[in-house]
Structure formats: C-alpha cells, structure tokens
Amino acid sequence: MNELMVKAAWLYHVEGLTQAQIAERMNLTRRRVNELLSAASATGLVRVTFTSPLAENVELEGALCEAFGLDDAAVVSTPEDQGLLHAVLGRAAAAFLDRIIEVRQPRSIGVGWGATLRQTVQHMTRRQMPHLEVCSMMGGLTRGAEINTFDIVRNFAELLGAKCHYFAAPIYADSEGSRNLIVAQPVFRELLEKAASVDLSVLSVGDATAKSLQVKYGLPAGADIRELAASGAVGDLLGRYIDEEGQPVRHPLNGQVISPDLEDYRKVETRIIASGGTHKRRVIAASLGGKLATALVTDADTARWLLSRGR
C-alpha cells in the first residue's frame, strides 16, 4: 500500500501527471489513484517533501523507463541479506502483475520459471478468470530439487482460476536435429505459437555463472559454461544465450532450445522481466539494450548500476 501511495503521489505532485495518466502508467483505475492520493495527504506522507525512502525507488523507476524506453518499471529496495532477494523481488512482481491483471484483464499470460517467479506466484491475489490461458514459454528443467519448473506454470493457472498449457519437454533437446523433430509435432508447434502470441509475459533472466539454476541443472550433457562465455554469452532469456547487445550468440545450445525465438518473442506486447542481483546485472542490461523487455521489476542497487552504464 505504501509503495503505491508513494508512486502515485510522486507522479502527481513531482512529475505533474494527471490522475488519468497515473492510472494508465500504474495499471490502476482512476478511482484507485484518487484514493491513493487522498490517503497520501491524510496520512501525512505528502507535505512539502516526501517522508518515505521509497521515493528514491519511484525516481529510479522513472529514470529506467526514460533511459531504456520501458513502458513501466518497479524498483524495490535491495535487501542487506542477498538470500532474501528472490523473495523481495517476488513480492514486487506479484503486486505489479496484480495491478496489470486487474486493469487490463488479459486473455493470455506467458510464464517462465526460476526462483523469483516461484516467489511471485506465492504472493499474488487469487482470482477466478476462466477465460484466461496461462502458457509456459519454454521447456523445463528435468532435474534439480530447488525448483520444479512445471509446477510454477500450473500454480499460476490454479491461482488465477485459468486454463494451463505447458511444455512436457526439457528446455534443451540433445541436438538441433532432435529439437526440430520435437517442435515439428503439432502439439509442440501449437504450444510455441501460443507462447509467442500471449497478451503479456513474465520471465526471469539467467546469468552465465555457477549460481544459475539453468547452468546447474538445465544444460545438456557435454555443454560447458566456459564455452558459452567464450562465445560472448552474458546469460539467457527463454533459454537462449545472448551477448552484451541482447543478440543470440553463435553456440549449438541456441539451436537446441525449446522456446520461441527472440524475434517471435518480441511480438508479445507486454514483456516483463523480473530479476535482480549483482550476478544478473550484465544479462539484464543486455536484455534491456536488445529491447527484449517492455517492463522491468528489479532492486535499487541493480537499477542504479544499469543507469550508471547508460544507453
């Protein structure tokens, strides 16, 4: 509640936006914006200056949108304990998605996987949206106890009272030829087409370090992260490894991945990336530079680092 109040009040009193513009920017109804502004005044949040440290995060959100051409951003304070980062980002992504779903009433949502999205689904508001389709954006991990990739998509669908479509396939086939045989099957071809035509998607990005679940559990036998790094990879989006410019690197893995290609993915109107932390900075920067996201949920330290690089 406080974060929404601060952001609405900042946009109204500092940036001079109208209530209608704020409603569009924040994916809220105009009535809700009016309630937030009234509450900000009634509680003393807005006086001559802002009385909350969250105001800096709102300023960072605006700066990210301007610097990278984003439609929206949500920035949360970086926790001192980095072990809490996934939980903090997950709560922020949940609040962000709740607002978008409430206002836009999408008919389809594409979902990735990862520790941040696992936290996101735990904090979202339960709804009944039988018209909604929740689609997996890619194949999943086949081993690893930390996270069950298929459960995330199923849990999103259950939480939203929606239909569920997921890939019953690994993120990587054994070879490019095997991948082509798999996606040539009508059921998988249809799933890829659904994934590339959703109204909005929410993904996390993966880094190219030993901290990555993708590196730890998802790479097929024989794949070497050092070879990926030598090819210029800074991390992955949709299992596709990208370079500093957000372009796919020349590596066999990118021919083995079972997910939409990046050009098809760019056709999704609202593309949300929820990620943060020191080890993910380069791949987040690459994703923004490559115009692979229209909205970003991240932490304040990462936001400041991204802005210090400039684009």
C-alpha angles and dihedrals in degrees: 000000000000092000092053092046092050094048095047092046092048093051091047102042102028106027094033098229120160121243090254091053091048091051090054094044094049098037092241134127117260089243090056091051090052090051092050093050091048091049091048090057095041094052095046094246090128117050125124091317134013115273097202131080086218087080089079090058091053089052090051090051092056092046092051091051092050096043097047103026093247123164092218144353138192120203125189129189113269110248117234088228105064089200087073095053096096091051093048093048091044092056091048092048090049092054090045092051093045090058094046093048092047094052104031100035093207120206094213137025127191116212132195127190141246141107094289093053090046087059092043095060091050092061103040124109115260113241141168109236106154091169091060124097120204111201131191110235095208148358119287143238115277097203140024128092098224095076139012105211097198092052092061094060092043091049092051089052093046092048092051096040087239140139116268129220119177139166112254087200138088121264089246131035119215092255141357089259092054090048092053091050091051097048091044088068110100094235094054094040089054091048092052090049091050091049092053094048102049120127093236138000133204118201141160122220125232126225125221096241136096088265091071118102086209091058093041099048112001107060115097121242112288096023112129123202089208090061090050091052090048089055089058099260117156095177144306142277117192086357090297113124114227137192130230090283094052094253124132112262123231101258133125092241091069088061092050100050120112103217138090114289115251095254090056090044091055088063090070104103098216115035114180122192117193111190142117146158135098095279092055099047097098095049092046089051090048092050092051093045090050091051091241093139135050094186134028133202110193145134127274097249091052091046092053091048092051091050092047089060094051126196 
